[in-house]
Amino acid sequence: MRRRAFLKGIGAIGAVALLDIKVLAKDTKPKGKNAITFKKALEVITNGKGAKTSDKVKLIVPEIAENGAVVPVKVNVEEPIENVKSIHILATKNSNARCADVFLTPRNGRAYFATRIKLGQSQDVVAVAVLKDGSAIMASRPVKVTIGGCG
């Protein structure tokens, strides 16, 4: 009898463990404050004013990214560093559109930033520069992703 009770206990533990694995394997996309659309992110960054497309923002991204998990991005704003408050990198189709936010001071020397971002699919990458006077300028480039990076 003890052996049967022992085997029933082991079976119950296995069933509970399997149930826990199924619960953990559910789709876990960002929810709440982590999920933000491109439109909402741009609105938050610019305080609802929007951003104008400008030649002063130089965005360098590859046309084709072989791996969406590591897409190199470089942003150079051709304004004096004293005029640039921050640089933001956004992805238009990621569940969390905000990829990077960089706040600058005159000690940075120039308004330049380089990083790597994740892209879940082919989409536009947008660089937004917020200036000291509260206005915002931007540039965007399409990136084709051959292997997804966010899923």
N, C-alpha and C positions, 0 to 999 in steps of 0.2 A: 504494500500500500504506500509506503513511503516513496518508492521509486516513481509511482504514478503521480503522486502529488508534486514531486520534484519536477517531472517532465511537464506537467500542466503549468507549473510556475515559470519554467523556462519558455514555454510556448507563449504565455501571457506577456512576458517581458519582450519577447521578439515582436509580438503584435504591436505593443506600445511603441517600440523603437521604430517599426515600419511606419506607423501613423505619424510619428514625429518627423521622419524623413519626408513624407509626403507633404506635410504642412510647411516645412522649410523649403521645399522645391517649388512652391508656388511662385508665380510671376511677381517679382518685387520691384516694380517701377517706382521711381520717386513720387512721393505724394506730399501733400501739404505745402509747406513753404519751399521745398526743394524743386517742385515742378513749376516752371514759369515759361510762358510762351515768349516768342521773340517780341511780339507787339507789346506785351506787358513789361518786359525787361527794358525795352527802349523807352517806354513811358516813364518807368522808375528812374532810369539813368538821367534822362533829360528833364525831369520834373514836369512831364506832360507837354513840353515845348516842341519835341521832335528834333531831328537832326537833318542838316542839309548835306547833300553830297558835295564833296570838295576835292580838288586836286592836291590840296595841301596834306591830305592823309594818304600816305603810301602804304598799301597793304600788299605784302608778298606772301603768297601761298601757292602750293603746287596745283596745277590744273587737274592732275590725276594723283590721288593718294592710294598707294598700293595697300596700305593698312590704315583703316580709320582710327585705330587706337593711338597712333602717333603721327599727327599731321603738324608739320612745322609751320609756324606763323611768325612773321616779322611785321612790325608796325613802326613807321617813322612819320612824325608829324612835323611838317616844315613851318613851324612857328617858334618864336623864342620860348625857351623853357619857362620863363616867367608868366607866359600867357596860357600855358597848358596845365590844367588841374588834374586830369586823369585820362587814362586810355582804357577802353573796355573792348573785349573781344566776344562776339556773340555768334551763335550758330542758329540758323533760322528754323531747322527742323528737329533739333535735339529736344528731348523732354524738358531739360533744363537748358534754356538758351544761353545762359551766362557761362562762358568758358573761363574768362579771366578778367579781373578788375585790378588796375595798377594806378595808385595815386602817387603823383609826382611832386617834387619840390625843386627849387633852383639848384640844389646840391646834386641833382641827378645829371646835370650838365647839358643834356639834350632830351627831347621827347622821343625816345626810342624804346621799344620793348620787343623781345623775342621769347617764344615759348613753344610748347607742343600741346595740342588739344586733341580731344576725342570727338569723332564724328560718327554717328550711327548709320548714316546713309549719305548719298550724294545730296549736297545742299549748298547754300551760299554762306560764306563766312563774312562777317561784318565787323569792321573796326570803327569804334566811336570815340572821338576825342572831345572831352568837355573842357571848354576854355574858361578862364578866370571870370569873364563877364557873364557866364551862365549859358552862353550859346553852345551848340554842339555841332561838330562836323563829322562826316563819316565817309567810308569807302567800303565797297563790297566786291567780292570775287566768288565765282562758282568753283566748287571743288567736287570732282567725281571720285567717289570712294568705291574701290573694287572689293575690299574685305571690310565688313562692318566692325566698328570698334566699341560700340556701346551695348552689345548684347551677345 
